[in-house]
Amino acid sequence: MLIPQLVSEGLLTEPNSAKGRLLAASAALFKQKGFSRTTVRDIAAEVGILSGSIFHHFANKESILRTIMLEAIYLVLARMKLTIADLDSCEDKMRALLRCELEAIHGLNGIGFTLLSAEWRFLSDESQSEILKLRGEYEAFHRNIYTEAKSLGHINVEPFFIRHFVRGALIETANWYHLHGDLPLEGLVEQIYLTTAVKW
């Protein structure tokens, strides 16, 4: 239900459309080869279209990257809101946010989120400003949950600092955690939650 809803709201491209397939192919190539080493011809060949056809959908390669990143943030933000909507326990909300962010970092809901830090520098100033505005909403959502946790005595650290600490720790898991290793994702969520919930 989530993806069709986001498509209907104009926040996400229909995945099975020509534009959606172009975005998916571009994201995969950007992750594999890097944005700078991926050409428009590479993207066109991956999708099976002529290079010029890409410009019916996007002005340039940078606008493709911008769309991939924006849609990735919209998707994970919507998933977080939906996931915690029916949760009453602050502890469960914290775990849910950790799970959603880890799923995004490890590409379980598409590659776009993983490109945010790796390819950020290739965005124009205008595109960076747009994404920073949306990321501000995303970060505020997290801080609000930590504010609730602090008010209930689950944590003693200010929400701003705990959020930065947790975000850094989650991003770092991309360098050492393997989805198909000995520790399941739910186990990783619990370990990070226990670290976060210490009464610092």
C-alpha positions in Angstrom: 0.0 0.0 0.0 2.8 2.4 0.8 4.4 2.7 -2.6 1.1 3.2 -4.5 0.1 5.9 -2.0 3.4 7.8 -2.5 3.1 7.5 -6.2 -0.5 8.9 -6.1 0.9 11.8 -3.9 3.5 12.6 -6.5 6.4 11.7 -4.1 7.5 8.5 -5.8 7.8 7.4 -9.4 5.8 4.4 -10.4 8.5 1.7 -10.3 7.2 -0.2 -13.4 7.0 2.9 -15.5 9.7 3.9 -18.1 10.9 6.6 -15.7 10.8 4.3 -12.7 13.0 1.7 -14.6 15.4 4.4 -15.6 15.7 5.5 -12.0 16.3 2.0 -10.7 18.9 1.3 -13.4 20.7 4.6 -12.7 20.8 4.0 -8.9 22.3 0.5 -9.5 25.0 1.9 -11.8 25.7 4.9 -9.5 26.3 2.4 -6.7 28.4 0.1 -8.8 30.5 2.5 -10.8 30.0 5.8 -9.0 28.1 8.8 -10.3 31.1 10.4 -12.1 32.1 7.3 -14.0 28.5 6.4 -15.1 27.6 7.9 -18.4 24.2 8.6 -20.0 25.1 5.9 -22.5 25.6 3.4 -19.7 22.2 4.2 -18.3 20.5 4.0 -21.7 22.2 0.7 -22.4 21.1 -0.7 -19.1 17.5 0.2 -19.7 17.6 -0.7 -23.4 16.8 2.7 -24.8 18.5 5.4 -26.9 20.6 7.9 -24.9 18.4 10.8 -26.1 15.3 9.2 -24.7 16.6 9.8 -21.2 16.1 13.6 -21.7 12.4 13.1 -22.2 12.3 12.5 -18.4 15.4 14.3 -17.0 17.3 17.4 -17.9 20.6 15.9 -17.2 22.4 13.1 -15.2 22.5 15.2 -12.0 18.7 15.6 -12.0 18.5 11.8 -12.1 20.7 11.5 -8.9 18.6 14.3 -7.3 15.4 12.4 -7.9 16.8 9.1 -6.7 17.9 10.7 -3.4 14.7 12.7 -2.8 12.5 9.6 -3.4 14.7 7.5 -1.1 14.2 10.0 1.7 10.4 10.3 1.0 10.2 6.5 1.1 12.0 5.9 4.4 10.3 8.8 6.1 6.9 7.4 5.0 7.9 4.0 6.2 8.9 5.3 9.6 5.7 7.3 10.1 3.6 4.2 9.1 5.6 1.9 11.3 5.2 3.8 14.5 1.7 5.0 13.9 0.2 2.2 16.0 2.9 1.9 18.6 2.3 3.2 22.1 5.6 2.2 23.7 8.4 4.7 23.3 10.9 1.7 23.4 9.1 0.1 20.5 9.1 3.4 18.6 12.9 3.7 19.1 13.4 0.1 17.9 11.2 0.7 14.9 13.1 3.8 13.8 16.4 1.9 14.1 15.0 -0.9 12.0 13.7 1.4 9.3 17.0 3.3 9.0 19.1 0.1 9.0 16.8 -1.3 6.3 17.4 1.8 4.2 21.2 1.9 4.8 21.5 -1.7 3.8 19.4 -1.3 0.6 16.4 -3.4 1.6 14.1 -0.7 0.2 16.1 0.3 -2.8 19.6 1.6 -3.4 18.8 5.4 -3.3 19.4 5.9 0.4 22.8 4.4 0.2 23.9 7.0 -2.3 23.1 9.9 -0.1 26.5 10.2 1.5 28.6 8.6 -1.2 27.4 10.8 -4.1 26.2 13.9 -2.3 29.0 16.1 -3.6 27.9 15.7 -7.2 24.6 17.5 -6.5 24.1 21.2 -7.5 23.7 23.8 -4.7 20.0 24.0 -5.5 19.5 20.2 -5.3 21.5 20.1 -2.1 19.3 22.7 -0.6 16.2 20.8 -1.5 17.4 17.6 0.0 18.7 19.3 3.1 15.2 20.7 3.7 13.7 17.3 3.4 16.4 15.8 5.5 15.6 18.3 8.2 12.1 16.9 8.5 13.6 13.4 8.6 16.0 14.3 11.4 13.3 16.2 13.3 11.2 13.1 13.3 14.0 11.1 14.9 14.7 13.8 17.5 11.0 14.0 18.5 11.1 10.3 19.4 14.3 10.8 21.5 12.7 13.9 23.1 9.8 11.6 24.2 12.4 9.0 25.4 14.2 11.6 27.5 10.9 12.9 29.0 10.1 9.4 30.1 13.6 8.8 31.6 14.8 6.3 29.0 17.8 8.4 28.1 19.6 11.3 29.8 21.5 12.7 26.8 20.0 15.6 24.9 18.0 14.4 21.8 20.2 16.4 19.4 23.4 14.6 20.6 21.9 11.1 20.9 20.5 11.4 17.3 23.9 12.3 15.9 25.6 9.5 17.8 23.0 6.9 16.6 23.0 8.1 13.0 26.8 7.8 12.9 26.7 4.3 14.4 24.0 3.2 11.9 25.9 4.5 8.9 29.1 2.8 10.1 27.3 -0.6 10.0 27.6 -0.4 6.2 31.3 -1.1 6.6 31.1 -4.2 8.9 27.6 -5.6 9.1 26.4 -8.2 6.6 22.7 -9.0 6.2 23.4 -12.7 5.6 25.9 -13.1 8.4 25.5 -14.6 11.8 23.6 -11.7 13.3 20.1 -11.1 11.8 18.9 -7.6 11.3 16.5 -7.8 14.2 19.4 -8.8 16.4 21.4 -5.8 15.3 18.5 -3.5 16.0 18.3 -4.9 19.5 22.0 -4.5 20.2 22.0 -0.9 19.0 18.8 -0.2 20.9 20.4 -1.5 24.2 23.4 0.8 23.6 21.2 3.8 22.9 18.9 3.2 25.8 21.6 3.2 28.4 21.0 6.0 31.0 23.9 8.2 29.9 
